[in-house]
Amino acid sequence: MYVVTSEQMRALDNHVIHRIGIPAAALMENAGKAIAEEVLKLCLSERGRRNGLPSSGTSGAAGTASAPAQASGQERGEALTEHSTAMGPPFAANDLALEMSRPSPVLDGDVRLPTALSAQEHWLILVGKGHNGGDGVVAARHLRDAGVRVTLLYAAEPSSLTGEAAVQRDAAAALGIPALVHGRAAVDYGAFTGIVDALLGTGASGAPRGAYAALIQAANDSGLPVVSADIPSGLDADTGARHEPCISAAVTVCLAFLKRGLVQYPGAESAGRVVVRSIGIPASLCREQGVRTHLLTPQVLRTELDADVTRYRTAEGHKGTYGHVLTVGGSRTMSGAGLLASRAALRAGCGLVTWALPASLVLPLSGAAPEIMLAPATDEESGGNWNEASAGRVLELAKTRDVLAVGPGLGRFDGDSRWLRRLWEAWEGPLVVDADALNMLSSSGDFSAWRPRSAATVLTPHPGEMSRLLGTPTAELQQDRIGAATGFAAEHGVTLVLKGARTVVASPDGQAYINTTGTSGMATGGTGDVLTGIIASLLAQGYAGPSAAALGVWLHGRAGEWAARHRGHPASVIAGDVIDML
């Protein structure tokens, strides 16, 4: 699934209208009808259920993600291959649902809402003066045809609408659809059952002002469910920044292609359930027009990254078939991090794992995980700590391993940046850099002068670590996570995994993938170490850097969801639970 910026969406609109010849009026008609269909689905699924009427069959809170905690392996496999994530709290991907929706049969022919339900519905359509407002007027027309009472509320004088929006304004007036204008008369929001937000589209920038700000605030204060057209008014379509005021939507009907602002926080919080609806713009145009950001789904993993979430294993394989990971980490006060990364690597499917750690920790940790081989990488005099001289021992161990994963529980020590640089430049195989190894990188002062690596290199920073790598305040970085990740990955020739809500995976060639699996329960110590082990394991099994990172992030989040279900609540999840659910 493609994810576009507002500028890319404008270019796609212009191309399809002026180069392909699809009329703008046709796109607006399709958009308005899609919005109306999603309003009707909401009416049928929510109020219809309360009145004992059949639901529309749309995904509810449990959606496709609901599954028993002790599901069989086959059931888990089926759940993993679901195309969309239509999940609700508390186990959902960042507590937000996102789905691809097919057209509803509700508007086909003369089908209408059941009389008992239509008599209860009266929707207020907030209309801006741009194309977004035109979409809202079309939606009002289709809703009325389906038996729903509607009233238009224009933010500005209706005469200010131009182009296709003006055509729709005139059609609504000719049909006798009731219309109000902001500022002319008081609006009794208590007379309505829902609101369509068609005020500001992707072209808007900055905080809403005047009538727009007043209508947004009134809609939020009304307590009514709000369905936003394309993007909630007040939300930055590119960064996800939430201006004040900003609509808090129950449903956002995203038109044509997913907008970046809907999959980044804090904006995603305002979007509610996001439904992506086609309006007639061919998806193939995205590739032609240079769109390089995708929502990370099983289908995208297969088609764009040659990675299958089912992780098929050949019947004649053996432990050597699936690679050997060397984990480098752990210290006297943080030995658990290296253990978690090593265990996760095994659970993710590699054949062998060796854990390189200080010599003084080998005996205390023997048997902690009998499947993991322990290898001393420092002398006994180190006191359980790493030193610059240990780089030679690590490189010696790496000669017979396939992947090097450096950082979990490593700590800081004298000469650590030089230690890491030696590994970076001398090791010729795939490398995963995490935790304190990332801090060594950022404090080296001359990272750009390090010799570029030809093998896959994956960096996995959380926002604080990324802030140090970029020399940018964390708050500023978080305003454009996609831009920060893609810029760094391209500049340094690495795969960058920017962790957090909606983890971003950026590849050296400029492609970016936004993950939606996971749960708030994964905000606990050690889950990042688990991710390092998973990615290293997939690299050892032969996946390319971006593929291993993207599949690893997706599996990591999915395992977190299963762990939350198994434990009964996200707050009960610990890192080891995520490993157990891989």
Beta strands, then each sheet from edge to edge (+ up, - down):
strand 1: 3-4
strand 2: 98-100
strand 3: 122-127
strand 4: 149-154
strand 5: 179-181
strand 6: 194-198
strand 7: 226-229
strand 8: 251-255
strand 9: 258-259
strand 10: 273-277
strand 11: 293-296
strand 12: 324-328
strand 13: 352-357
strand 14: 373-376
strand 15: 403-406
strand 16: 431-433
strand 17: 457-459
strand 18: 495-498
strand 19: 504-506
strand 20: 512-515
sheet 1: 1+ 9+
sheet 2: 2+ 10+ 8+ 7+ 6+ 3+ 4+ 5+
sheet 3: 11+ 20+ 19- 18+ 17+ 16+ 15+ 12+ 13+ 14+
end
